């Protein structure tokens, strides 16, 4: 019985530690109502299409390349999530970006 209790305690502590670590890694604030990053906006599809055609927006698809190759929004570029931070450093702060 003791090994079972010890195992459950270790599992519980591991889950708590993983959750705490994940929360510490977040570099943005989340709105508790919308669950979106604070300041994030929703853009209607027709408006996004106009912005894409005008070249005033960049769509970044953060999925893995294999998923991106299967289907994506026309005009989007693929930057996997694990490479995103380095890629964003190269862009102008004025670049309007939509993430998918």
N, C-alpha and C positions, 0 to 999 in steps of 0.2 A: 504494500500500500504506500509506503514511504517513497519508493522510486516513482510511482505514478504521480504523487503530489509534487515531488521535486521536479519531475518532467513538465507538469502543467505550469508550475511556477516559472520555470525557465522559459517556456514557450510564451507565457504572458509577458514576461519582462522583455523578451526579444521583440515581440510585437510592439510594445510600448516604445522601446528604443528606436525601432525602425520608423515608427510614426513620428517621433520627435525629430529624428534626423531628417526625414522628408520635409517636415515643416520648416526646419532651419535652412534648407536648401532653397526655399522659395525666395526670389529676389523681387517680388512684386506683392502688392497688397490686393487681397481678394474681397470684393463686395459680397457680404453675407447673403444679400437678397438675390442677386443675379448669378452668383458664383463665377463671375467674370473678373478679370483684372480691373482694378480701379482705373477709370479713364478709357476703357475699351468701349468701342461703339459698334453697333450693328448697322451694316450697310445693305440696303435693298439690292437685289440682284440686278435690276435694270440700271440703277445708279452705278454699281460696280462695273458693269459692262461699259458704260460711257467713260468712266475713269480709265479703264484698261485701254480702250480705243484711243483716248487722248494721251495715253502714256503718263498719266499723273499718279498711278498707283502700281505697286509691285505685289504680286501674290506669291507667297512662300508656302509651299506644301511641306510640312515637317515630317511626313511619313517616311518610311524606309523606301529606298529606290525601287524595290520589287513591287510595292503597292502603288507607287507613283506611276510606274510603267504600265500598270493595268488600266488605270483611269485617273484622270486629273482634269482640272479646270483649264481650258485653253489659255495659254499665256502665263501659266504658273511656272515657277521654277522649283526644283527640289533641293531643299537643304535639310537633311535629317536633323532631328531635334538635338542629337549629341554634337552637332557641328554648328548649331545656330548661333551661339554666343560669339564665336570667332568670326562668322560671316557678318553679323550685325555690326561689328566694330569697323568693318570696311565701308559701311554705308554712311551717307550724309544723315545728320540728325533730322533733316527736313524731309526725308523719304517717307511717303505714306505707304504703310505696309499692311497687307491683309494676310492673316495666317489661316491655313486650313489644316 
